[in-house]
Amino acid sequence: MLTLVEKILFIIAVIASLYFTWLGVKRIIKIIGRGQGKPDWSLAWKRLWKVALKVGSFSTLFRFRLGPSLLHGLIGWGFLYFLLVNLAELLQAFIPGYRFLEGTGLLGDLYRLLADISTAAVLVGIVGMEIRRFVFKPAVLSTRETTLLDPRARMGIKRDSAIVAAFIFIHISARLLSESVFLAGAGPDAWQPFASTVAGLWSGMSEGTRTVLEHLGFWLSLGSIVAFLPYFPYTKHLHLFFAPINFALKPERKSIGELGYVNFDDESIEQFGATNLEHLGWEQIMDSYACIMCMRCQEVCPAYNTGKVLSPAALEINKRYYLNHAEGTDFAGGASSKPLTEWAISEEAVFACTSCGACVDICPVGNEPMRDILDIRRSLVLMENNFPKQWENAFKGMERNMNPWNVSQADRMKWAEGLDVPTVETNPDFELLWWVGCAPATDARAQKTAQAFAKILNAAGVNYAVLGQNEQCTGDSARRAGNEYLFFELASANVEMLNEVAPKRIVTTCPHCLHTIKNEYPAFGGNYEIVHHTQLINELVGAGKIQLSVSSDQYSVTFHDPCYLGRHNQVFDAPRQDLKAAGLVTVEMPRHADKSFCCGAGGAQMWKEEEHGTANVNLTRFKEAKATGAETLAVGCPFCMTMLNDASKADGGTMAVKDVAEIVAERMK
């Protein structure tokens, strides 16, 4: 128990600590408030149990880096329980003769056991994490010198980690000291094996010495919290609070790749995209405070993996360090003093993003760096007319001929010559609308996919139709490139046309078309049931409408998950089931399903050369596919087909690249 003087000093220290902590918190609230939009607080209630489960289980951590995740879990679970332990220690220090839950039997025993286990768990976790960071120094925890990173961050991250680790170690060790000294006088406790073992160190001490050590333990344990709190709002460990807030309040999206609607008919809008900090959404600013700086997003980024200057982690870290030192208009309001491309992310990095969504998917705290990058692209393209010259041809093609290949609309149905492919005019009573897509309609290699799928639909007796020359680009490439105005024009026209046709169901041979129609057209008033062609093939096989000949030629195949089919729209099983039904042996690449590595074409990269790096994304992915030993690389996307087929040619054509539809069509009876 504390003396009266100690109690007074502690209360004064707590009041001072809370005051300075509040100044830091108030500053953060003001900065987040500079962002666009407002939180929808009703989401927090709807997500309450999901958030509690995520936070309590740390499930988002365990999708990657099992060892470090386990160490982090030991610290996290221990600290969650220590919320109760610290309250108990405070009560015991202020109430004479009080021991928390004493005399409650098994309840008190379990409390002490869990406190003992938590103490050991946190100590093991924090020592393990610091050995990893400061002794083993894994490369995944740092960023290349070529990447734009705030100079203060390169040492600041290590400094903050050391300070926080020291705080945690002192806090937990001091609690162990206090409890073990108490047990040295009261006798060992079978429900506290760890503390009882340590108590043996103090068994020969006098009662007066033990009393001093108990008081020292209290001041180091709870006093360290009081001392640390004002520094807390400036450390990366603020994620302890902002990660749950992120999970609870992040705006609802139909997909991780769904971008915000911009109404170009509203003439009052003067800013398109994000030029400055205040043009980002409030949740995008909050991401910087939720960031753990674990570099997981960087580790899965295809651009960073191939030596380019883009690092989604550096973007969030730069935002955090900039905000920690923000002053003047950057903090108080008004226009920021510097555009985002000067301090947050370079223009080269902005145009290197493939919009694959890997950074968003893997983030354990729900951050969305890809969204920042695409918003900055919008600003560069629409506000400054600043974009890679090679995109000009694709933009002109979409403007003039409604497709980025710039093929005349009059030639839109040439791929179907010699096949019985009905249009909505020749078959107005269709049950299924096939949205062919620009690539399968105009690209020579992708046309083979369309032809194979037409054969499958005809063999299955599906009552379908295509739009023919009325079909135009969905605008995916325009939107990912940052040309939001062009996307708005294409999307508005397509939704008007589709609503007039009123399809009961849509199937598409392109994941980018699937994503756009399914997730982004609803903002334009277009709500449709749409599936990918691999999903429909799976349905047709399951219904017995097409029969596949499973011959003795059971060659092996590895399936490359397209980013916009898998990660963005969660379609993983259908293509694999199609290949299995065709009698093929599927071999998985190390990075597959939701962890699939990009082909390099997304984010409008299809229409430009890659930014400078040490390797090409498509060649990197192809090497991974070839290393499986499979004879064929199966794809479900025309963009992936182009990129991986090019990689195969560069490798001497040693591995066949085919769409799932082509493989199934070959195996039809």
LOBAZA-34909 format. One line per 10 residues: number of its first residue (from 0); for each residue x, y, z of C-alpha. Coordinates in steps of 0.001 Angstrom, whole numbers. Layout:
! residues N
NUM) X:Y:Z | ...
END
This chain:
! residues 669
0) 0:0:0 | 1209:3507:-843 | 1851:6134:1799 | -281:9293:1800 | 2544:11291:239 | 2967:8670:-2521 | -765:8731:-3238 | -768:12511:-3596 | 2313:12453:-5831 | 807:9703:-7989
10) -2493:11562:-8438 | -628:14767:-9399 | 1499:12797:-11877 | -1611:11183:-13407 | -3363:14537:-13839 | -286:16054:-15499 | 183:12999:-17703 | -3452:12983:-18845 | -3308:16708:-19614 | -286:16406:-21910
20) -1652:13207:-23427 | -4913:14985:-24217 | -2997:17725:-26026 | -1514:15065:-28296 | -4863:13352:-28808 | -6624:16653:-29521 | -3982:17431:-32139 | -4618:14075:-33848 | -8385:14598:-33840 | -7916:18024:-35437
30) -5623:16660:-38151 | -7933:13744:-39007 | -10794:16229:-39148 | -9040:17983:-42037 | -9808:14998:-44280 | -12777:14777:-46621 | -16082:13309:-45428 | -17334:12319:-41991 | -17391:8982:-40143 | -20600:6969:-40153
40) -20831:6124:-36460 | -23655:3644:-37032 | -21115:1292:-38646 | -19378:829:-35297 | -22486:-723:-33749 | -23059:-3030:-36706 | -19476:-4231:-36595 | -19070:-4366:-32819 | -18722:-8143:-32445 | -16576:-8538:-35565
50) -14217:-5853:-34318 | -14061:-7427:-30859 | -13244:-10800:-32417 | -10518:-9326:-34657 | -8932:-7393:-31823 | -9194:-10251:-29344 | -7850:-12937:-31668 | -5296:-10858:-33614 | -6468:-12950:-36571 | -5323:-10372:-39126
60) -1734:-10849:-37981 | -1589:-14594:-38459 | -2070:-14536:-42241 | 1626:-13783:-42650 | 4934:-14170:-40768 | 3831:-16832:-38280 | 6781:-16517:-35857 | 6735:-12725:-35412 | 2921:-12805:-35378 | 2990:-15254:-32468
70) 5414:-13033:-30538 | 3200:-10026:-31266 | 193:-12045:-30129 | 1860:-12902:-26811 | 2422:-9199:-26185 | -1062:-8218:-27336 | -2991:-10868:-25438 | -902:-10202:-22347 | -1551:-6475:-22506 | -5280:-6960:-22971
80) -5362:-8892:-19719 | -3092:-6344:-18072 | -5861:-3755:-18409 | -7483:-5683:-15551 | -4198:-6399:-13759 | -3190:-2721:-13721 | -6583:-1747:-12323 | -6152:-4366:-9597 | -2634:-3101:-8783 | -3958:457:-8505
90) -6745:-563:-6132 | -4346:-2581:-4013 | -1967:375:-3768 | -4678:2824:-2642 | -6894:623:-422 | -5285:-557:2840 | -5087:-4354:3162 | -6926:-4972:-120 | -5997:-7867:-2433 | -7937:-8093:-5693
100) -10509:-10960:-5703 | -9068:-12336:-2479 | -11453:-14773:-823 | -13390:-15475:-4035 | -12006:-18998:-4397 | -11510:-20309:-7915 | -12271:-16913:-9507 | -9386:-15285:-7655 | -7137:-18251:-8375 | -7824:-18031:-12105
110) -7241:-14273:-12074 | -3787:-14752:-10520 | -2929:-17620:-12869 | -3810:-15589:-15966 | -1897:-12588:-14587 | 1151:-14805:-14096 | 861:-16325:-17577 | 354:-12880:-19126 | 3456:-11572:-17393 | 5588:-14385:-18787
120) 3974:-14139:-22242 | 4616:-10409:-22615 | 8234:-10730:-21467 | 8899:-13577:-23913 | 7146:-11696:-26710 | 8908:-8363:-26229 | 12371:-9880:-25812 | 11804:-12028:-28908 | 10613:-9083:-30999 | 13528:-6887:-30004
130) 16081:-9634:-30692 | 14515:-9962:-34127 | 14640:-6226:-34834 | 17996:-5283:-33331 | 20025:-8510:-33554 | 18785:-10350:-36645 | 17711:-7119:-38435 | 15581:-8726:-41177 | 15579:-6806:-44453 | 11767:-6856:-44561
140) 11704:-4315:-41727 | 13592:-1668:-43699 | 13056:281:-46929 | 15488:735:-49799 | 17384:4020:-50039 | 15856:4651:-53481 | 12378:4894:-51964 | 11137:8251:-50723 | 11109:7950:-46937 | 11153:10780:-44416
150) 14763:10965:-43108 | 13386:11195:-39584 | 11715:7824:-40055 | 14798:5778:-40913 | 16139:6152:-37376 | 12878:7177:-35767 | 11207:3793:-36260 | 14087:2028:-34503 | 14185:4644:-31762 | 10453:4380:-31122
160) 10648:579:-31097 | 13463:707:-28540 | 11621:3215:-26326 | 8339:1315:-26408 | 10096:-2015:-25854 | 11891:-537:-22858 | 8595:763:-21476 | 6883:-2614:-21895 | 9811:-4498:-20379 | 10049:-2139:-17401
170) 6276:-2095:-16872 | 5879:-5880:-16873 | 9147:-6635:-15049 | 8275:-4141:-12316 | 4873:-5755:-11827 | 6648:-9116:-11568 | 9062:-7598:-9040 | 6241:-6242:-6904 | 4233:-9490:-6937 | 7235:-11765:-6389
180) 8434:-9662:-3441 | 4946:-9945:-1926 | 5042:-13726:-2376 | 8504:-13861:-793 | 6860:-12661:2422 | 3450:-14334:2101 | 4703:-17666:780 | 4611:-19291:-2686 | 1337:-19372:-4645 | 622:-22487:-6725
190) -1528:-20332:-9040 | 1435:-18045:-9778 | 4279:-20423:-10685 | 6346:-17823:-12523 | 6136:-15156:-9810 | 6660:-17786:-7092 | 9874:-18951:-8770 | 11195:-15384:-8908 | 10138:-14904:-5263 | 12917:-17284:-4291
200) 15403:-14515:-5099 | 14034:-12366:-2278 | 13453:-15043:398 | 16390:-13929:2568 | 15516:-10252:2555 | 14217:-8345:5525 | 10618:-7167:5645 | 11738:-3543:5340 | 13722:-4239:2183 | 10795:-6123:677
210) 8491:-3193:1428 | 10848:-822:-376 | 11000:-3177:-3368 | 7195:-3477:-3465 | 6875:296:-3594 | 9622:484:-6217 | 7789:-2152:-8250 | 4575:-119:-8143 | 6245:3135:-9233 | 8156:1454:-12045
220) 5095:-504:-13197 | 2212:1988:-13059 | 4515:4990:-12946 | 6026:3980:-16276 | 2537:4125:-17811 | 2029:7618:-16431 | 5394:8724:-17797 | 4856:7081:-21194 | 1326:8314:-21962 | 2222:11838:-23265
230) 4723:10269:-25700 | 2230:7619:-26815 | 307:9760:-29403 | 3552:10267:-31328 | 4565:6595:-31575 | 3567:3878:-34027 | 2057:2020:-31070 | -925:4327:-31282 | -2238:1549:-33530 | -3473:-95:-30318
240) -6366:2387:-30442 | -6604:3275:-34108 | -6643:-276:-35465 | -9994:-1040:-33730 | -11306:2377:-34819 | -10225:1578:-38378 | -12078:-1739:-38312 | -15152:-108:-36812 | -15472:3036:-38950 | -13812:2332:-42302
250) -16450:3156:-44969 | -18312:143:-46349 | -17044:-1067:-49720 | -18217:-3807:-52044 | -14590:-4700:-52733 | -11171:-3555:-51582 | -10738:-2052:-55055 | -13972:-61:-55172 | -13150:3623:-55628 | -15202:6615:-54568
260) -17826:8077:-56898 | -17109:11483:-58437 | -20075:13283:-60002 | -18773:15353:-62914 | -22246:16764:-63455 | -21768:18670:-60198 | -20129:21912:-61340 | -19369:22961:-57771 | -16582:20361:-57498 | -13241:22082:-58042
270) -10789:19469:-56756 | -10445:16023:-58333 | -8272:13510:-56562 | -5754:14274:-53843 | -3141:16954:-54459 | -2642:17885:-50815 | -3095:16183:-47472 | -6530:17739:-46881 | -7854:16249:-50138 | -7555:12745:-48715
280) -10515:11217:-46900 | -10561:11392:-43108 | -10053:7617:-43010 | -6994:7896:-45263 | -5412:10349:-42842 | -6352:8080:-39954 | -4545:5200:-41708 | -1231:6846:-40900 | -2029:6665:-37180 | -3206:3051:-37416
290) -42:1952:-39273 | 2136:-524:-37334 | 5074:142:-39672 | 5423:-3637:-39976 | 6224:-3348:-43720 | 3932:-6254:-44627 | 2328:-4207:-47400 | 5772:-3459:-48787 | 6728:-7127:-48629 | 3790:-8201:-50832
300) 3875:-5219:-53216 | 4771:-6412:-56755 | 6325:-3047:-57602 | 8603:-3041:-54550 | 9395:-6750:-55061 | 10745:-5950:-58519 | 13014:-3109:-57424 | 10801:-113:-58106 | 10656:2966:-55892 | 7091:2354:-54710
310) 6579:1255:-51122 | 3033:1456:-49739 | 4543:1273:-46248 | 6738:4310:-46890 | 3645:6251:-47972 | 1879:5647:-44652 | 5066:6219:-42637 | 5738:9497:-44445 | 2215:10656:-43675 | 2690:9795:-40005
320) 6026:11590:-39583 | 4802:14593:-41547 | 1715:14860:-39343 | 3743:14422:-36151 | 5726:17525:-37106 | 2921:19416:-38867 | 2506:23062:-38026 | 1063:26215:-39561 | -1496:25602:-42317 | -649:21884:-42422
330) -2001:21597:-38903 | -4350:24510:-38401 | -6240:24375:-41715 | -6215:25909:-45142 | -4146:24710:-48070 | -1138:22544:-47225 | 2287:24022:-47810 | 3490:21065:-49930 | 1724:18654:-52310 | 1706:14946:-51430
340) 4110:14108:-54257 | 6836:16184:-52589 | 6878:14436:-49247 | 4527:11427:-49153 | 5202:9561:-52400 | 7063:10359:-55605 | 5310:10632:-58973 | 7330:7666:-60252 | 6043:5556:-57367 | 2464:6702:-58000
350) 2607:5444:-61584 | 4296:2157:-60609 | 1241:838:-58701 | -583:-2090:-60340 | -3642:-1595:-58088 | -3407:-5312:-57267 | -4762:-4696:-53757 | -2141:-6857:-52033 | -1204:-4006:-49671 | -4830:-3508:-48606
360) -5494:-7221:-48263 | -2482:-8006:-46065 | -2601:-4974:-43749 | -3343:-6240:-40212 | -4939:-2929:-39190 | -7134:-2317:-42241 | -5121:429:-43978 | -5651:1174:-47680 | -2499:2719:-49198 | -3624:1736:-52710
370) -6548:4136:-52360 | -4216:7045:-51587 | -2106:6238:-54641 | -5077:6108:-56997 | -6478:9338:-55564 | -3114:11019:-56160 | -3197:9658:-59729 | -6596:11276:-60205 | -5104:14595:-59172 | -2052:14285:-61423
380) -4163:13330:-64453 | -7162:15621:-63998 | -5674:18631:-62216 | -2223:18747:-63820 | -2623:16701:-67023 | 444:14830:-65807 | 635:11145:-66749 | 2832:8719:-68734 | 2718:9590:-72443 | 2024:5959:-73349
390) -1408:6250:-71738 | -2447:8781:-74371 | -3137:6069:-76971 | -5262:4070:-74544 | -7214:7193:-73537 | -7777:8143:-77183 | -8872:4606:-77987 | -11455:4644:-75185 | -12662:8108:-76206 | -12938:7477:-79963
400) -13504:3741:-80402 | -14679:2800:-76911 | -11759:429:-76301 | -8111:966:-75274 | -6880:-1103:-78250 | -8317:1620:-80513 | -10005:-989:-82716 | -13033:221:-84656 | -16412:-631:-83127 | -17365:-1967:-86563
410) -14866:-4779:-85959 | -16141:-5595:-82478 | -17722:-8900:-83568 | -14993:-10140:-85909 | -13830:-12600:-83262 | -17183:-14438:-83600 | -16996:-15060:-87349 | -17826:-18701:-88076 | -19448:-19141:-84667 | -23124:-18961:-83781
420) -23000:-16042:-81343 | -26399:-14305:-80957 | -26703:-10586:-80207 | -29428:-8890:-78184 | -31024:-7891:-81492 | -31121:-11450:-82900 | -32068:-13018:-79559 | -34081:-10454:-77567 | -35423:-13141:-75169 | -31979:-14134:-73833
430) -31569:-15397:-70270 | -27894:-14508:-69934 | -26010:-11473:-71222 | -22378:-12183:-72065 | -20240:-9092:-71565 | -17348:-10129:-73781 | -14924:-7359:-72839 | -12538:-5295:-74958 | -9609:-7712:-74837 | -11495:-10882:-75859
440) -13231:-8879:-78586 | -10211:-7074:-80030 | -6924:-8678:-78941 | -5797:-11567:-81184 | -4666:-13838:-78331 | -7592:-13065:-76032 | -10048:-13725:-78887 | -9224:-17431:-78535 | -10656:-17289:-75012 | -13876:-15734:-76318
450) -14138:-18329:-79074 | -13592:-21179:-76595 | -16215:-19782:-74213 | -18710:-19386:-77079 | -18255:-23071:-77882 | -18901:-23955:-74241 | -22086:-21848:-74076 | -23376:-23312:-77337 | -22586:-26880:-76289 | -24410:-26336:-72989
460) -27469:-24908:-74750 | -27332:-21648:-72801 | -29822:-19003:-73935 | -27443:-16067:-74148 | -26704:-12954:-76171 | -23936:-10398:-76554 | -24186:-6650:-77079 | -22082:-6828:-80225 | -21120:-3433:-81594 | -23033:-1746:-78764
470) -20595:-3074:-76178 | -17858:-674:-75139 | -15089:-500:-72548 | -16231:-550:-68916 | -13647:2142:-68189 | -11559:92:-65732 | -8235:1134:-67257 | -9293:4787:-67354 | -10279:4757:-63679 | -7131:2952:-62522
480) -5005:5327:-64595 | -6604:8278:-62804 | -8688:9513:-65745 | -11874:9628:-63692 | -13684:11863:-66175 | -13283:9331:-68994 | -14441:6571:-66659 | -17474:8658:-65685 | -18463:9056:-69334 | -18049:5340:-70145
490) -19727:4124:-66962 | -22696:6477:-67338 | -23292:5365:-70938 | -22884:1675:-70092 | -25283:1791:-67161 | -27877:3584:-69290 | -27532:910:-71968 | -27571:-2017:-69540 | -30622:-679:-67717 | -32384:-479:-71071
500) -31400:-4059:-71943 | -32272:-5135:-68383 | -30259:-8390:-68245 | -31365:-11011:-65724 | -27780:-12083:-65328 | -24398:-11150:-66809 | -21299:-13255:-67406 | -17955:-11767:-68371 | -14656:-13151:-69614 | -12621:-10398:-67917
510) -12152:-9936:-64143 | -11692:-6184:-64652 | -15113:-5977:-66309 | -16519:-8172:-63525 | -15127:-5893:-60848 | -16257:-2673:-62498 | -19805:-3770:-63321 | -20314:-5556:-60006 | -18706:-3105:-57587 | -18523:311:-59217
520) -21552:617:-61487 | -24006:542:-58537 | -22850:4114:-57753 | -24137:5041:-61230 | -27494:3309:-60738 | -26472:-22:-62253 | -27151:-3058:-60073 | -26697:-6397:-61788 | -26042:-10032:-60988 | -22745:-10836:-62652
530) -20396:-13820:-62602 | -17014:-14648:-64075 | -16837:-17154:-66922 | -14982:-19679:-64732 | -17873:-19544:-62258 | -20442:-20154:-64996 | -18398:-23032:-66423 | -18356:-24561:-62944 | -22144:-24248:-62766 | -22593:-25837:-66200
540) -20310:-28765:-65343 | -22077:-29261:-62018 | -25477:-29230:-63725 | -24296:-31799:-66276 | -24897:-29427:-69182 | -21424:-30010:-70558 | -19585:-33302:-70447 | -15814:-33315:-70172 | -13653:-36121:-71484 | -11110:-37032:-68809
550) -8432:-38784:-70861 | -5203:-40436:-69786 | -3449:-37203:-70757 | -3645:-35775:-67249 | -998:-33092:-67633 | -223:-30789:-64717 | -1335:-27189:-64599 | -770:-24285:-62222 | -3411:-21584:-61927 | -2495:-17914:-61652
560) -5118:-16043:-59622 | -5883:-12718:-61341 | -5848:-9915:-58769 | -9282:-8620:-59814 | -10829:-12089:-59739 | -9259:-13403:-56559 | -8151:-10766:-54128 | -10643:-8101:-55230 | -13676:-10357:-55704 | -12871:-13483:-53692
570) -13290:-15991:-56548 | -10733:-18719:-55865 | -12401:-22119:-56090 | -14337:-22027:-59386 | -11353:-21966:-61780 | -9607:-24720:-59855 | -12736:-26859:-59856 | -13006:-26338:-63623 | -9459:-27612:-64108 | -10087:-30553:-61786
580) -13269:-31434:-63703 | -11182:-31442:-66879 | -8996:-34128:-65321 | -5923:-31984:-64805 | -3500:-32124:-61907 | -3298:-28709:-60262 | 1:-27615:-58704 | -107:-24460:-56605 | 2477:-21703:-56733 | 3833:-20555:-53355
590) 1922:-17300:-53789 | -1630:-18177:-54735 | -5272:-17438:-53885 | -5500:-14226:-51810 | -1685:-14015:-51659 | -1279:-14306:-55438 | 1450:-12218:-57073 | 342:-9739:-59745 | 942:-10285:-63476 | 1926:-6626:-63813
600) -924:-5390:-66050 | -3353:-3958:-63491 | -3608:-296:-62614 | -3439:541:-66348 | 138:-790:-66473 | -1060:-2804:-69498 | -773:366:-71594 | 2678:1566:-70567 | 6190:348:-69941 | 6978:-598:-66354
610) 8643:1985:-64164 | 12358:1447:-63636 | 13234:-1482:-61393 | 15443:-4541:-61117 | 12987:-6995:-62700 | 9715:-7184:-64617 | 6599:-8157:-62690 | 5351:-10556:-65381 | 8737:-12285:-65732 | 8953:-12638:-61948
620) 5517:-14253:-61805 | 6245:-16526:-64771 | 9426:-17826:-63122 | 7354:-18747:-60082 | 4866:-20613:-62273 | 7626:-22425:-64178 | 9305:-23473:-60927 | 6239:-25556:-60021 | 7134:-27989:-62819 | 3627:-27736:-64285
630) 3317:-28084:-68048 | 637:-25412:-68469 | -34:-22075:-66832 | -3791:-21473:-66607 | -5239:-17978:-66346 | -8693:-16441:-66076 | -7978:-12901:-67283 | -7060:-11498:-70720 | -4583:-9052:-69172 | -2852:-11888:-67323
640) -2898:-13872:-70568 | -1021:-11118:-72403 | 1549:-10530:-69680 | 2301:-14171:-68915 | 2199:-15218:-72563 | 4803:-12515:-73283 | 6887:-13848:-70389 | 6604:-17382:-71771 | 7761:-16224:-75204 | 10719:-14439:-73616
650) 11564:-17739:-71920 | 11476:-19614:-75216 | 7865:-20796:-75022 | 8732:-23587:-72585 | 5346:-23363:-70836 | 1923:-23108:-72459 | -323:-20291:-71221 | -4057:-20926:-71628 | -7309:-19552:-70302 | -9422:-21945:-68243
660) -12118:-21708:-70938 | -9667:-22901:-73588 | -8677:-25902:-71492 | -12291:-26829:-70769 | -13300:-26401:-74437 | -10487:-28772:-75461 | -11825:-31410:-73076 | -15491:-31229:-74068 | -16976:-34419:-75472
END
